[in-house]
Amino acid sequence: MFTLLLSLFICASASAAQYRAALVADMDTGRVLYQENATQLNYPASLTKIMTLYLTFDALEHKRLALDDYLIVSQSAANAEPVKLGLAAGSKIKVEDAIKAVAVYSANDVARVLAENLKGGQEESFADLMTRVAREIGLTNTNFENSSGLPNDDHLSTARDIALLSMAVYKHYPQYWHFFGIKSWTYNGKTYTNGNRLLTSFNGCDGMKTGYTKKSKYSLVATAHRGNVHLMSVVLGAENKDVRANIAAQMLNRGFSMMNSGDVPVTVSSPVAPVVQNTNPTPTTMAAAYNTATANTMPKYTAPAPAVKSSGNAGVQFGAFSSTNAASVQVKNVKSKLGIDAIVEPTGTGMYRVRKYGLTESDAQKIKASATNHGIDSYVFH
């Protein structure tokens, strides 16, 4: 049986030009049954919105939002590129509808509405938060530049990291999991259909999220139950919607077969050129990463209190470095000379930047001036 399954996987690998990366894993244990190019960097496109919703669910859990609250639509959100609901600037949308718009229709304008309302009106600050949370839950090769997955060369992730993020949502906020399984949703008289075809074509499918941009091609996270087994498949960079759906279904079917037969996991590296060369160290074992991502509670993601007593949407970057050791040296340098507790965060492209968050514009400029006086290169970001 194992020989047959392995040969099937090898055949699938041989046709991997149809997609860039794939993975199937047990959602209840984190055990990866099959992975192909799973740590190779790719553009996640709208799979990004899984993190946007993860942080939305956290806000609901901690009473910073309620499902029947209304969110204001900014001009920036109204100007978001399609796919979009087409909300007018100054209008409002209920939180529950916003979640459905993102989970079902993948609306970019509504993803920005959530980001801006959760992080002081600044999508860039929300994206920085997304990356910090990703790092804290063990996503070692992920960097977010926006809330929706719209094209950006530095907006990167891997099949492995996307799987861990999806498992974190499943473990931390099971009460909201049903949003990813909604097949269609009607808003203002128009019905929107979920792009995840497996919800209607694959027995037991209960979620989760599709993604597409011209650069990323077609991607899908799909989950399914059979008996007591709950599996997840991740497909990145498929050539079209049919390939995306077919490969995801094949992964799930093979995963269930392997669970039933007890076959050993399979790892394949297929000759697909990476979109960006991954220079990060080899990540921890999947078992360790799963334990980090699905810890009993979502990690505390607020930055250390700034030395300057302030709170705002500005920050200061004190350089980007090619290794964590070099970045850590800079953190100590900043602390010693400026009294600032900076943090190290990966960019997703093999670099590590040293940053301080949560500053007012005035305090950020003061810190930048002080850094210049101490011979430390820096700049203010928002």
N, C-alpha and C positions, 0 to 999 in steps of 0.2 A: 504493500500500500504506500509506504513512504517513497519507494522508488518511483511509483506512478505520479505521486504528488510533486516530487522534486522535478520530474521531467516536465510536468505541466508548468511549473514555475519557470523552468529554464526556457520553455517555449514562450511564455509570457514575457520573460526578460528579452528574448530575441526580438520581440516586436516593440520594445520599449521606446523606439523612436516615436511611437504614437503618444507617449507621455514621458514626463521627466522623472517622476518619483512616485512611489506607492508604498503603502504599509497597511497591515491589518493586525489588530491587537485586541486583547481581552480588556474590556473597560473596567472590569471589577478587580483585576489584579495588575494591570499594566503590562502583562506578558505579551511581547511582540511575537506573532506567529510567522510573519513574513515581512521582510522589508527590502526595498530596492531603492538605492540612492537616498535613503531616508535622512541623512545628515547633510545632503547637498543643498546649498543655498538656492532658494527660488523666490519669486515674487508671489506673495500670498493672495493678492487681489482682495476680494470681499470676504475671504476667510478671516481677514483682519477684524471684521465686525463681531466675531466670536469674543474677542477681547473687549470690544466696546460694550457688548451686552454683559459680559462678565462683570465689568465695573458698574454697569447699571444695576445689575442684580445685587451687588454689594451695597450700593446706595439704598436700594429698597430694603435690604436686610437690616441695615443700620438706621432706618427711618429718616434718611436724608431725602428720600423721595417716597411717594406713594403712587400706586397704580392709577389713581384717579386725579393726581396732580396734573396741571397743565404746564407745558413748556413753551416759551416764547421763541418764535422763529426769527433769527437775525437776517440782515441783508446778505451776509456771507453765506449762511445756510441756504437761503433762497437761490443764491447764485451757483450752488453746487452743480457739478456736471451730472448728466444722466448716468445711471438710472435714478429717477427721483419721483417723488409724489407731486412736485410742483407747488409746494407750499409758498404762500406769499409772505414777504417780510412783514413782521408785526403781527402775524396770525399766531394761533396757538394750536398745539396738539397734545392730547392726553398721553401720559406716560405709557399706558398700556397699548395705545394705538402706535406710539413711536416704536415700542419693542416689536410689535407685529410687523410694522413697516420695514424694519431692519431684518428681522428673522425670516420673513416670508418673501418680501419683495426686494430686499437688499437696497433700500432707498438711501442714496448717498446724502441727500439733503437732510434726512432725518437722523442719520448717523452723526452729522455735524451738529444738529440741534442737541442731541444727547451730550456730545462732547462739550459743547459750549456751556450748556446748563450745568454740567457736572464739574467744570473746571474754570469758573470765573470768566466765561465768555471767550476763552482762547483755545482753539482746537490744537494749536502747537503745544500748549502746556498739557493738554489731555494726552497728546501723543507721547510726550515725555513720561507722563505717568504710566501709560500703557507699557512702555519699555521697561520702566523700573519694576513694575509688577511682574512682567514677564521674567525678568532676571531673578526676582525673589522666589518665583515658583519653579525655577530651574530650567527656563527656556534659554539655553546657552547660546543660541545662534539666531536670535530674533531681535529686530529693531523696527520700531514703528515710527512713521513720520506723519501719519494722519489717521483719522478714525474710521475711514471707509475702505482703504486699500487702493485708492487712486494712484496712478503711476508715480513712482519716485525711485530713483536708482538706489537709495539707501534703505528702502522699505523692504525688508527681507525676512524670511523665515525658512524653516525646513519641515518636511513631513513629520519628523519626530517631534519637533516643538509644537506643531499644530495639534498633533495627537495628544500631547501632554496637556495643552491648554484646554482642549475639548473635554478631557477627562476631569480636569479641575472644575470646570463648569458643572459637569455631571455630579461630582462628589460634593461640591460646596453648596450648590443651589438646586437640588433636585426638584424643589417646588416650582421652579421656573423652566424646567426642562421641556415641558409640553409646548412651549412657544416654538421650538425648533421642529416640531412635528406637524404644525398647522399646514394643511394642504392648500387652503385658499382663504382669503380674507377680504372683506368688503369694507371700503371706506369712502365716504361721501358719494355713495351710489355706484362706485366702480369696484369690480372684483379683481383681485390680484392673485395669481397662481404661483405657488412655490416652484422654483426651478429645479428642485431635487426630485427627479423622476422616480427615484426608488421608493418614495413615499407611497406611490400608487402601483408600482410594478414589482416590488420585491417584498416577499412575505416576511413580515416582522419588522420592517423598517420603521423606526420611530423618530428620525431626525437625520442630518443636522443642518448643513450650510453649503451653498454653492459659491463659486467665485469665477470672475473673468475680467481680464483686460487684454488688450492686444499683445502686450509684452508677456504677461503671465500665462496666456492661453486659458484653458478651462480646468477648473479645480473643483474638488468635492470632498467634503467630509460626510460620510454616511454611517449611520448606526442601525443595528438590528438585533432583535431578541429571537432566540429559539430555545424553548424550554427555560432552563436556568442560566443560559449563556447569553451574554450581551457583548457584541463585538463592534468594533469601529474600523472603518477603512478610510484611508486618506489617499487621494489621487491628486497630483499636482502636474500642471503643464500638459494636459491632454489636448490633442489636436482639434477636437470638436466635442459637442455635447454628447453625441452617441458614444464616443470612445470613453469619455468621462464616466458616463453611467454604466457602460458595459464592464469597464475595468473595476469600478467600485463593486459591482455585483459579483464579479469573478473573485475578487479578494475576499468578500464576505462568505461566499459559498465555500471557498477553499479553507478559509479560517474555521468555519463550522466543521468541515470534514476533518481538519487536523485536531480540533478539540475532541471530536468523537473517537479518533483513532489513537490519539496520544503521540502523534509524530513530533519530532524535534523541530524547533524553529529554523527557518531558512533565511539567510541573508545573501543578497545578490547585488553586485555592482555592475551596472550596464554602462556601455560607452556613450554616455550623454554628456556633452560639454556643459559645465556649470555656467549659470548666468553670471555668477561672481565666484571667484576662487575662495574657498573657505579656509582661512588660515588660523581659525581658532583651535585650541587644543581639543583632543578627542574628548567628547562629553562623558560624564559619568555613566555607569550602567543604567539601563532602562529601569531596572528595579529600584535603584536609588533615586533616580529622577522622578519616577512615579510616586514614591513616598513623599518627596518634597512637594510635588505639584498637588497632591491630594491629601495633604495634612489636614487635621481635623478642622482647622479654621483657615480662612484666607489670611496670608501674612499681613502684618502692619506695613503699609507702604508709604506712610508719611515720612518726609525727610527729617533729619535731625534739626532741632531748633537752631536758627541762625544766631551767630554771635551778635549781630545787629538786631535789635528787637523790632522786627517788621514782618509783614505778611503781604505778599503780592504775587503778581504773575511774571515778574522778571527773574532772571538768574544770571550767573556769571560762569563762563567756561574758562578753565585754566589750561587748555591744551588737549590734544588727542595723541595717544601713544600706541606703539605697535605691540606692547605687552602689558599685562596686568602689573608686573613688577615695576615697570617704568611709571605707570600711572599711579601706583601706590606710593612711590617715592615723591611724586608731585603732590599727592594728598598730604604727606607729612611736611613737605616744603610750605604748602599753603597754610597749614595749621601752625607751623612754627613762626612764619613771618607775618601772617595776617590774622591769626586766631580764628580762622574759618574752618568749619567741619565740612569739607567737600566729600563727594562720593565718586566712585568709579562706576561707569556703566559702559557696556559694549555697544558699539554702533551697529553691529550685525555684518560689518565688512572686514572684520579682523582688527579693528582699532578699538581703543578704550579711551573714552573722554573723561575728564575730571570736571565736575560741575557742582555748583551750589544753587539750589532752588529756593523758591518761596520768598523772594525779595521784592521790595518796592523798587520802582525805577530809580528813585533818588539814592537808595542804599546800594543798589547794584552799581550805579555810576561811581559812588564813593569807594566801593570795594575795588572796582576796576582801576581807579586812580591810585589807590594804595598799592595794588599789585604792580602797576607800572613803576611806582617809586621803589619797589623792592626787586625790580628786575624780572618780574613774572609776566609773561605774555598772557593776555586775557581779552575776552570780549563779552558784552552783554547780549543775552538772547531773551526772547519772549515766547 
